[in-house]
Amino acid sequence: MNDQEHNHNMMNHPDISVIIPVYNTAQYLPECIESVRGQTMRNLEIILIDDGSTDASGIICDQYAAKDDRIRVFHTENQGHYLARGLAVEKAREAGSKYIGFVDSDDWIEPGMYEEMLKSARSADADVVECGYSMDFPDQSWQWLPEEGTFGRAEALYRLFRTDSGHDYFWNKLWKAQCFENFDFPDARAYMDACITYRIYAGQKTFVNLAKPLYHYQQITGSIVHSHDIRLLNQWRVNKDKYDFIENRMKEMLPAEQWTEIREKQLYKCVYAIGRNWTWWDGHSSKEKQENKHVLKEMSAFLKTHTALFGNPSWPVSLRSTAFLGRYPNRLSTKMAGAMNKRAQKRNRLVFFKPAATK
């Protein structure tokens, strides 16, 4: 790996290392970096991982490092968002950072975000502090806020699994550096926060939630999972892994009612992920279909094992159709799923499976 680091006079053992993986986000990168440089708590370092950018992103990183000695830049060949994070975590731990934060390079944060989170972390000796966020679209915004409080491991995991996605993200959290001991980031490019966060949670003890929207997530058209391509397979794998974790690890941690609640919710998510893959399957290339046809069989086996013939009566028609069609991993069933979705769109009715609205 081609690894070029800017030399600078770093402070000893920063309280926080803020990690920003960068790939072709030159248009948004200055706003992102400025929002971290402008934090009210000053004893932090900023680690920029230029992941093989082909636009001006790498130059922008170097320019900022030249004028702020809290910034370190590493230029690498393109290896994906998560391996870039892994490299940065290694560098942060080598620097002796006590806590680690993550910011996506097309997002920005409120000036007091890390000061507030660090204060809460120290007060409760928390392993993880989570804040709310604002989801900013070009024409509108909405907020997600966690329930404020301090929680133990079982309660934090329960809250993570019972929500749709709000607790899954890396970037609205402050992590103790020790959370990443003996942890390797996967080589994956979509949907993986959802597969990583709960695994790290499972090894921690104390969690604090702040009901304040301190992080601004900018929804950019064309971002990594904003289209329905072969990476939808990752959505299936992530949800299946979470279902297995709930089945095998959570039953002894939670009251029966809570365990049943999150198990049924995760089953719903698995069937939804299967439906999306079935619906868009014919849009993949012949090579992709051939390489991944075994995954269709995995999905089919899952449905046969965990759902009734037409699913749960309370599910929408789209999911009940998936529970049936997904039992037959063949060309006819995928074509039927795609055709049903197109008809629903033409009639301006509920579309069976829309593209994801997250990066």
N, C-alpha and C positions, 0 to 999 in steps of 0.2 A: 504494500500500500504506500502510495506517495503521501507522506505525512509532513507537512510544513507548518511549524508553529512559530508564532510571533514571540519574540523575547520581550519581556517587560518586567517591571518591578512590582510583582504581586504582593499584596498583604499576606501575612502568615495566617493560614487556616481561616479562610473566609467562612462566615456563618452559613452562607447559602451559595451554591453554584447553580446558576440558571442556565439550562441547556437549551439551545436553539438549533435544531437540525435545519439545514437550509438546502433547498433544491429549486432553482429557477423561480424564485419569488421576488425578483428585483423590484417589482412595482410596489410591493408591500413591506419589504424588509426594513427600510429606514424607520417607518412608523413603529414597527415591532421593536427594533433595537432601542430606539429613543424611549419607548415606554418602560423598558427595563433599566436603561441608564438613569432614568428619572425617578427611580424608586426612592422613597423617603428613608429607607434603611440603606446605608451606604456600604456596609461591610459584606459585599457580595462580589462574586466574579461572574462573568458571562462567557460561556463556552459556545462558540459558533462552529458547527460542523458543516462545512461546505461539501455536500455530498455529490461532487462531480457536476456542479451546475454548468450549463452551457450558455447562460445569459450573463448579465453583469453582477449576479449575486456574489460571486467570489471576490470581485473587486470591491464591492461595497463592504464586505466583511473586513477586508484588509484596511480599508480607509478608516473604519471605526476603531480597529485595533490600534492604528497609528496615533489616534487622538485620545484614547482612554485605556490606561494601563490595567484596568480591571478586565479587559477583554482578551481572550485567547482564541485564535483561529486555527482550525485544522482543515486542510484541504485533502480530500480523499477521492478515490474513484467511486463512481456511483454504486452503492451497495444497498440502498433502501433505507427508509426512515428509521427502522427499528435497530438495525445494526449500527447506524449513525448514533442513535441514542446510547447504545451499549458502549461504544468507544468513548463518548463524552462522560458517561458515568465512571468509567475507569479513570479518566483524567481528573474528575471531580474528587474521587476518593483519594487519588494520589496527592492532591492538593490539601487534603485534610479537612474538606468541607464537612460541616456537621449535618447540613440539610441540602436537599436537591430539589429544584423545581424545573418544570419543562414548559416551554412556550413554543407554539408552532409559529413558523416564520412569516405567516400571513395574518397573524392575530396580534392583539395588543392587550396590555393590562393596566389596571388603575394604579395611580402613583403609590397608594398605601397598601397594595396587596400583600407584598411579602413582609412588611412590618407587622401588619395585623396577624398574618398567619404564623409568623415566628413567635410573636407574643403568646398566642394561644398554644403553640407547640410546647413552649417552655413552661407555661403555667400548668399544663396538664401532663407534662412529660409524654406528649403524644407521639406516636410513631408516624401518623398520617393526619394532616389537617386538610380539610376540603372546604372550598368556597363555592358560591353560586357563580353563574355565568350568564352573559347576554349573548344570544344567538343573533348575529347581525347579518341580515340579508340586504341586497341592494335597495329594496323598497320598504322594508319593515324590520322590526326587531322583536324578540320576545325573551323572557328571562326564565331560567331554571334555578331554583333555590332549594338547597337541602334543608331538612328539618334541623334546627339548631340544637346542639347538645354534645355531650361526651359519651362515647359508647365503647363497649368491649368488643372483642372479636366476633362473637356469634351474632350480636345485634347489628354490627356493621355489615357483616356478610348478608344477613337477612335483608337489610335495607338496600344493599346493592342488587340483590337478585329480584326483589319485588318491584323495582322500578323498570321503566323501559330502557333507559340507557344513561341517565344523568350521572350516576355514580361511577360509571365505567372509565371515564376519561382520565388520562395522566395529567393533563395540563392545568386542571383546576385544583391541584393538590400540592402540598409541601410534604416531602418525604424525608424521614431520617435517612441519612446515607447508608446506615446499616441495613435498611430494608433490601438493599441490592447485593448483600453478601451472598455469594454462591448462586447468583441468579444470572442467567444468560438470556439476552433478548433474542427472540426468534427471527429467522430470516423470512420475513413476510412483509407485504406491502399494503394490505387492506384489512380493516376490521379487527386489528389485533389488540388495541387497547382493551377491548371487551374480553379478550382471552388472557390477558396478562394481569389486569388489576386484581381480580379476585384471588389469583394465585399468590400475589404478594400480600394481600390482606390476610390470607390464611396463616401467615407466619408472624403477624403483628398482634399487639395487645390492646393499644389504646388509640382511639380515633376521635377527632374533634371536627364538627361541622359548623361552618359559619354561614348564616343565611344572608349573605351579601353578594351581589353580582360583581365580583372584582375582576373577572376575566372576560375578555371580548373575543368571541369566536366568530370569525368572518367567513360566511358561507360563500365560497367561490365556485361558480359554475365550472365544471370540468375537473374538479378536485378528485382525489384518488378513488372514491367510491361513489361518485355522483353519476356514474353510468352503469348500465347493466351488462357487464362483460364477464369473462371467465373467473374473475376474482370473486364473484358471488359464491363460488365454492368455499372460499374462506369464511363467508358468513355462516354457511352450513356447519363447517368444522368447528368454528368458535362456539356456536350454540349447542352443538352436540357435546363438546367438551364440558361446557358449563352444566348441561343436563347430567352428565356422568358424575361430575363433582358433587352436585346436589344429591344424587342417588347414593353415592358411596361415602361422602364425607359429612354432609350436613344433617343427616337423620339423627345422629346422636347428639348434635349440638343444639337443636331447636325443639320446642314443643311440637307435638304432632300436627296441630292445626297450622302453624307457621310453615312447617316443612312441606305439608301438602299444598299449601298456597303457592310457594315458590316453585315447587316441582311442576304443578299444573301450568303455571305461567311460563316456565321455561319450555315445557312441552309445546305450548302454543307457538313460541318463538322458533322452535325447531321445525314445526310444520310450516310456518310462514316462510322460513328460509328454503325449505324444500320446494314450496310453491313457486318462489321467485326463480329458482334454478330450473324448474320444469317449464315455467312460462317463457323464459328467455333462452332455453336450450338451443333452439334452432337458429339463433343468431350467432352461435359460435362456429368457428371454422371446423372443417372435417377433421383436421389434425387434433384440435382441442377436444372435440367429441370423442375421438378414438382414445386419446390419452387419459380421459377422465370418465369413460363409461363405467368403470368400476365404482365411481362415486355414486352414480345413479342407483346402482345395486345396493350400496350401503344405505342410501336414503330409503329405498324400498323396504329393506329389511327392518329398518328402524320403525317405519310406519306399521308394518305387520306385527311387530312386537309390542308397540306402545299405544296404538290407537285402534278404535273400532273401525269397521269397514267404511263408514262415512263420518268418522271423527266424533267430536263432542257436539251434541245437539245445540249447544249454546254458541258454537263457533259460527262466523259468517260463512256464506255459501262458498266463498273462495277457498277457505281452509277445509271445509267438508269435501269439496271437490278434490283438493289435493290429497286428502286422506285416502280417497278412492283411486284416483289416477296414478298417484305415486306408488301404488302397489305393483304397477306394471312398468318396469324400466325399459320401455321400447319407444321406437320412433312415433308410433301412433299416439301414445299417451302424451308425449311432449308436444306434438302438433296440436292435439285437442286442447291442451292447456293454453298454448299460444293463441289459438283461434278464439277461445272463450274470452280471453283477455281483450283481444281486439274488438270483439263484438260489444263488450261492456264499455269500451272507450267510445265507440261510435254512437252508442245510445246515451252517452253522457251519464252513465250510471257508475256505481262504485267500480273503479278499476281493480282488478284482482290483485296485481302486485306492482306497485309503483317503484321507481328508482329510489335509492336511499337519499335522504336529505342531510347527510353528514359527510364529512371528509373521509 
